[in-house]
């Protein structure tokens, strides 16, 4: 096995996506993922705690980017302007390669109850990270929580649009658009 080849983590993610798509999440083992990637099971576990996490790696980094983006917003920024800055920081980290395999990721997650539950947890964690960052800016708890939820919703709405091959806009542009749409929808509530 090619132990010292670069990009082991990425190879494991792509191998998992392939196998989950071919035979389903439940019927795929860590050993199969490692073998498909040309790595050992031990290497898999150096990168991921279990097979579910291979698809959700980077959650901590995403939460950190959101928090840093919100913190870097100008002092006079409204809560939603700070959320916009946070979304800019997060979306700028996504690559063309991620866009390429994202439709397969969404398909694999949609086909598994366990993965859907994990995706829901990740979404809640991103909203909580945003809310916490806003609270540190002095935004009241209820407002920070709502703004965090809107930010997470905007990100996922934009991500689903971004993975469409017909879309020519950047993830950052789509996230800003989604946030604007959500702001309008919230204002229409009365």
Secondary structure, DSSP 8 states (H G I E B T S, - for coil): --TT-S-HHHHHHHHHHHHHHHH-STT--HHHHHHHHT--HHHHHHH-SSTGGGGTTTHHHHHHHHHHHHHHS-TT--HHHHHHHHHHHHHTT--HHHHHHHHHHHHHHHT-HHHHHHHHHHHHHHHHHHHHHHHHTT--HHHHHHHHHHHHHHHHHHHHHHTSTT--S-HHHHHHHHHHHHHHHHHTT-
